[in-house]
Amino acid sequence: MKCIILAAGYATRLYPLTKNKAKPLLEVAGKPILNHIIEKVEKVDIIDEVYIVTNEKFTPSFQDWSANYQGDKEIIVVNDHTTTNDNRLGAIADIQYVLEQHKIDEDTMILAGDNLFDFELVDFVHFFQEVNADSITTHELDDTDEMKRTGIAEVNEDGLVISFEEKPKKPKSNLAVPPFYLYKAETLSLFKQYLAAGNNPDAPGNFIPWLIQQKQVYAFRFKGLRYDIGTIESYNKVQELF
């Protein structure tokens, strides 16, 4: 299994903190957000390579980070060669860029580089292996305003995703979908198909409503919280919590 960590954004909402520092490299509780994520990835034995996709501006920072990495996974920093927020590829186009450049043809975990979470990725992988199908993560939210700011899924009693909407005005359920996904090897070619059809290349959740029209996708429901660091306020809140 491979792992792709999405880290190619410019995090303009966090300026000035991220003007010269990539958001995943901001520190929370004394270490970069990326370290918190990698510690969870390290527990998944079947992942042998981790691809961190970033932009031209922050490639040297991630290369420095990987040079100091002490873990047992091979880290590959991928430069998508974008230079500003205006010419960024978007997360889904970045995924396709990594798949194409590195000819990935194995089951793949995809994680946002700016979210912290309580659950273990090992449990997510076990679920994925049991259902033997593409899988997303979900957790319950009780705040309607929060629901409107994230992806929301409807799931049937078998755990099958029956609908998905990114940032819905009227959420159909309280199941939030953070940007943590597991895709079967045979699904990877669909990213190219999705983009070729002119679909939105940005937020990785946009792929899900399209994908559930093509094949079955299951939802792994986790307990605990996840923390999306998108604004100065959310960053300060996470600092306090951790």
Secondary structure, DSSP 8 states (H G I E B T S, - for coil): -EEEEE-----GGGTTTTSSS-GGGSEETTEEHHHHHHHHHHT-TT--EEEEEE-TTTHHHHHHHHHT--SSSEEEEEE----SSSS---HHHHHHHHHHHTT--S-EEEEETTEEESS-HHHHHHHHHHHTSEEEEEEE---HHHHTTSEEEEE-TTSBEEEEEES-SS-SSSEEE-SEEEE-GGGTHHHHHHHHTT---SSGGGHHHHHTTTS-EEEEE--S-EEE--SHHHHHHHHHH-
